[in-house]
Amino acid sequence: MNRRIRTLAFALVLVPGCAPIPPDPEFGGAVAAARQQMRLNPNPQPLADTSRAVDGPAASESVQRYRDTFKAPPPTFVIFGPTDSSAR
C-alpha cells in the first residue's frame, strides 16, 4: 500500500511535465521579421511592357549573336600555367 502511494505521488509529480505549454503568441516573430528583411523586393511593381523597348532589326541581331555563341565557345586563356621559356 505504501508503495502504491509513493508511485501515485511520483506519477502526479511527473504528469504536469508532460502537459503542453501554450506557445507565446509572438513565438517565431523574430524569424518572420528576418525573412521579411531579407526579401529583395517586398512590394514589387508590375513589370512594364518591354516588348516595345527594342526594334525588330536590333532584336533579331541580338538573338543571332546569342545563338552564334553556341556554335563555337569563346576563346579561353591560361592565367596560371607554363610560361614561354624564350621570353627570359
Residue pairs with C-beta under 8 A, 6 or more apart in sequence:
36 42
54 62
